[in-house]
């Protein structure tokens, strides 16, 4: 389900939360802070949100590793079973263009290479936080053409083919998290990406989408694997489960 943040938990309080609640609390806190400092710009937002998330994880889960877009990577994480994968500000461009709402905060936990839980905050959309502790209920699909959510600035190469093959309409949007949550919230039906991403772009959205009952995979249908030596994870498919077979068939037919 979608929740809205309550009062910020102290670092000591965070340690008492279960993993699902921790992800949601951290994403909410970072999102609230990002809204407050939005006039300072994307670079400062990235930095401060990253510091907030790292401090929270260090206090609450000191034995776990962290992979963050905004921090130097360490090969030590490859020896850990539990790795938090975070994007402190997904959609820096959109964040820098108030009043746009299509930017997000991602907090996910990967265990054994799987994104097992996570939270995606949409701070400018009323402080919404979608998370695996209370999986969102997938709304019924609206009547009409299939809606394909795509990057507003860099539509992937597969888009034209999918539009023709599936008779789809395009829904341009900013950050990866915002696009994925549009499918979770029933505002779109398919999110297909082939233009290059990293693990922090998709881990939390994939965890939330899977918990909501959506199909999640690579574009060829293979599983998404996290905490790899090279965090580059170039493609992604999130879609309504009843559409997965047709979408994957269309992608194979390119």
C-alpha positions as CSV (number, residue, x, y, z in Angstrom):
1,X,0.0,0.0,0.0
2,X,1.0,3.6,-0.1
3,X,1.9,5.3,3.1
4,X,2.8,8.8,4.2
5,X,5.6,9.4,6.6
6,X,5.0,10.0,10.3
7,X,7.5,11.7,12.6
8,X,11.1,10.9,11.8
9,X,12.6,8.1,13.8
10,X,15.9,8.6,15.6
11,X,18.9,6.6,14.7
12,X,18.3,4.5,17.8
13,X,14.7,3.9,16.9
14,X,15.7,2.7,13.4
15,X,17.6,-0.2,14.8
16,X,14.4,-1.6,16.3
17,X,12.5,-1.7,13.0
18,X,12.2,-4.8,10.8
19,X,13.9,-4.6,7.4
20,X,10.7,-3.7,5.5
21,X,9.9,-0.9,8.0
22,X,13.5,0.3,8.0
23,X,13.5,0.7,4.2
24,X,10.2,2.6,4.3
25,X,11.3,4.9,7.2
26,X,14.6,5.8,5.6
27,X,13.1,6.5,2.2
28,X,10.4,8.7,3.8
29,X,13.0,10.6,5.9
30,X,15.3,11.2,2.9
31,X,12.3,12.3,0.8
32,X,11.1,14.7,3.4
33,X,14.6,16.2,3.6
34,X,14.9,16.5,-0.1
35,X,11.6,18.4,-0.3
36,X,12.9,20.8,2.3
37,X,16.2,21.5,0.5
38,X,15.0,21.4,-3.1
39,X,16.0,25.0,-3.8
40,X,19.6,23.9,-3.2
41,X,19.7,21.9,-6.4
42,X,20.3,18.3,-7.4
43,X,23.9,17.9,-6.5
44,X,23.3,19.0,-2.9
45,X,20.2,16.9,-2.8
46,X,22.1,13.8,-3.9
47,X,24.8,14.4,-1.3
48,X,22.6,15.1,1.7
49,X,20.2,12.3,1.0
50,X,23.0,9.9,0.6
51,X,24.5,11.0,4.0
52,X,21.1,10.6,5.7
53,X,20.6,7.1,4.3
54,X,24.1,5.9,5.0
55,X,23.9,7.1,8.6
56,X,20.6,5.3,9.1
57,X,21.9,2.1,7.7
58,X,25.1,2.2,9.7
59,X,23.1,2.7,12.9
60,X,20.4,0.2,12.2
61,X,22.3,-2.6,10.3
62,X,26.0,-2.1,10.9
63,X,26.8,-5.7,9.7
64,X,25.3,-5.2,6.3
65,X,27.0,-3.8,3.1
66,X,25.7,-0.9,1.1
67,X,25.8,-0.1,-2.6
68,X,24.9,3.5,-3.3
69,X,24.9,5.5,-6.5
70,X,26.5,8.4,-4.6
71,X,29.3,6.5,-2.7
72,X,32.5,4.8,-3.8
73,X,31.9,1.1,-4.4
74,X,33.8,-1.5,-2.4
75,X,34.4,-5.2,-3.4
76,X,33.8,-6.1,0.2
77,X,30.0,-6.1,-0.5
78,X,30.5,-9.1,-2.8
79,X,31.3,-11.2,0.3
80,X,28.1,-10.2,2.1
81,X,24.8,-12.0,1.8
82,X,22.8,-8.9,2.7
83,X,23.5,-5.7,0.7
84,X,21.4,-2.5,0.9
85,X,21.1,-0.9,-2.6
86,X,20.2,2.7,-2.5
87,X,19.6,5.6,-4.9
88,X,19.4,8.7,-2.7
89,X,17.8,10.8,-5.5
90,X,16.5,9.0,-8.6
91,X,15.6,11.6,-11.2
92,X,18.0,14.4,-10.4
93,X,17.0,16.3,-13.5
94,X,13.3,16.3,-12.5
95,X,14.2,17.2,-8.9
96,X,15.8,20.3,-10.3
97,X,12.7,21.3,-12.2
98,X,10.0,22.2,-9.5
99,X,7.2,21.5,-9.3
100,X,7.8,18.2,-11.2
101,X,6.8,15.1,-9.1
102,X,8.5,12.4,-11.1
103,X,11.6,11.8,-8.9
104,X,12.1,9.3,-6.1
105,X,14.2,7.8,-3.3
106,X,15.1,4.1,-3.5
107,X,16.0,1.9,-0.6
108,X,16.3,-1.9,-1.2
109,X,17.8,-5.0,0.4
110,X,19.3,-7.7,-1.7
111,X,19.8,-11.1,-0.2
112,X,21.6,-13.7,-2.2
113,X,21.4,-11.6,-5.3
114,X,17.6,-11.0,-5.1
115,X,15.9,-7.7,-4.3
116,X,13.8,-9.2,-1.5
117,X,12.4,-6.0,-0.1
118,X,12.4,-2.3,-0.6
119,X,10.7,1.1,-0.5
120,X,10.2,3.8,-3.1
121,X,9.4,7.3,-1.9
122,X,7.7,9.8,-4.2
123,X,8.3,12.9,-2.0
124,X,6.7,15.5,-4.2
125,X,3.6,13.4,-4.7
126,X,2.3,14.1,-1.3
127,X,5.1,12.2,0.4
128,X,3.9,8.8,-0.8
129,X,6.1,5.8,0.1
130,X,5.3,2.4,-1.5
131,X,7.0,-0.5,0.2
132,X,7.1,-4.2,0.6
133,X,6.1,-4.2,4.3
134,X,2.5,-3.3,3.1
135,X,2.5,-4.4,-0.6
136,X,0.5,-2.1,-2.8
137,X,-2.8,-3.5,-4.1
138,X,-2.7,-3.6,-7.9
139,X,-5.7,-1.7,-9.3
140,X,-7.8,-3.3,-12.1
141,X,-6.5,-2.4,-15.6
142,X,-8.3,0.6,-17.2
143,X,-10.1,0.0,-20.4
144,X,-8.4,1.3,-23.6
145,X,-5.0,1.0,-25.3
146,X,-2.1,-0.5,-23.4
147,X,-0.1,2.3,-21.7
148,X,3.7,2.1,-22.0
149,X,5.6,4.4,-19.6
150,X,8.9,5.6,-21.1
151,X,11.7,8.1,-20.3
152,X,10.7,11.7,-21.2
153,X,14.2,12.4,-22.4
154,X,15.7,9.1,-23.6
155,X,13.0,6.7,-24.9
156,X,14.6,3.2,-25.3
157,X,15.2,1.6,-28.7
158,X,12.5,-1.0,-28.2
159,X,9.7,1.6,-27.8
160,X,8.7,2.0,-31.4
161,X,8.5,-1.7,-31.9
162,X,6.4,-2.2,-28.8
163,X,4.0,0.6,-29.7
164,X,3.4,-1.0,-33.1
165,X,3.2,-4.6,-31.9
166,X,1.1,-4.0,-28.8
167,X,-0.9,-1.0,-30.2
168,X,0.3,1.0,-27.1
169,X,0.2,4.6,-26.2
170,X,3.2,6.3,-24.6
171,X,3.3,7.9,-21.1
172,X,6.5,10.0,-20.8
173,X,7.9,10.3,-17.3
174,X,11.1,11.1,-15.4
175,X,12.9,8.8,-13.0
176,X,13.0,5.0,-13.1
177,X,11.3,4.8,-9.7
178,X,8.4,7.1,-10.8
179,X,7.9,5.1,-14.0
180,X,7.9,1.7,-12.1
181,X,5.5,3.1,-9.5
182,X,3.2,4.3,-12.2
183,X,2.7,0.7,-13.2
184,X,2.3,-0.3,-9.5
185,X,-0.4,2.4,-9.0
186,X,-2.3,1.5,-12.2
187,X,-1.3,4.7,-14.0
188,X,0.5,2.6,-16.7
189,X,0.6,-1.0,-17.8
190,X,4.2,-1.6,-18.9
191,X,7.6,-0.2,-18.1
192,X,10.2,-1.5,-20.5
193,X,13.8,0.0,-20.5
194,X,16.7,-0.8,-22.7
195,X,18.9,2.3,-22.4
196,X,21.2,1.3,-19.6
197,X,20.7,1.3,-15.8
198,X,22.5,0.4,-12.7
199,X,21.4,-1.8,-9.8
200,X,20.4,1.2,-7.7
201,X,18.0,2.3,-10.4
202,X,15.9,-0.8,-10.3
203,X,16.4,-2.7,-7.1
204,X,13.8,-1.0,-4.9
205,X,11.3,-0.5,-7.7
206,X,11.6,-4.2,-8.6
207,X,11.1,-5.3,-5.0
208,X,8.0,-3.1,-4.6
209,X,6.6,-4.1,-8.0
210,X,7.1,-7.8,-7.3
211,X,5.4,-7.5,-3.9
212,X,2.4,-6.0,-5.7
213,X,2.2,-9.0,-8.0
214,X,3.7,-7.5,-11.1
215,X,6.0,-9.3,-13.5
216,X,9.6,-8.2,-13.1
217,X,12.6,-9.4,-15.3
218,X,15.2,-8.5,-17.8
219,X,13.8,-7.8,-21.3
220,X,14.6,-11.4,-22.3
221,X,12.6,-12.7,-19.4
222,X,15.6,-13.8,-17.3
223,X,15.8,-12.9,-13.6
224,X,17.3,-9.7,-12.3
225,X,20.4,-10.4,-10.3
226,X,21.8,-7.9,-7.8
227,X,25.0,-7.4,-5.9
228,X,27.2,-8.2,-8.9
229,X,30.8,-7.1,-9.3
230,X,29.7,-4.8,-12.1
231,X,26.5,-3.1,-11.0
232,X,25.5,-2.2,-14.6
233,X,22.1,-3.8,-15.2
234,X,21.2,-2.4,-18.7
235,X,17.5,-3.5,-19.2
236,X,14.3,-4.0,-17.2
237,X,10.7,-5.0,-17.7
238,X,8.0,-4.3,-15.2
239,X,4.4,-5.0,-16.3
240,X,1.0,-6.3,-15.3
241,X,1.2,-10.1,-15.0
242,X,-1.5,-10.7,-17.5
243,X,0.5,-8.8,-20.1
244,X,3.9,-10.4,-19.5
245,X,3.6,-13.2,-22.1
246,X,2.6,-10.8,-24.9
247,X,5.2,-8.2,-24.0
248,X,8.0,-10.7,-23.8
249,X,6.9,-12.2,-27.2
250,X,6.9,-8.8,-28.7
251,X,10.4,-8.1,-27.4
252,X,11.7,-11.4,-28.8
253,X,10.3,-10.5,-32.2
254,X,12.3,-7.3,-32.6
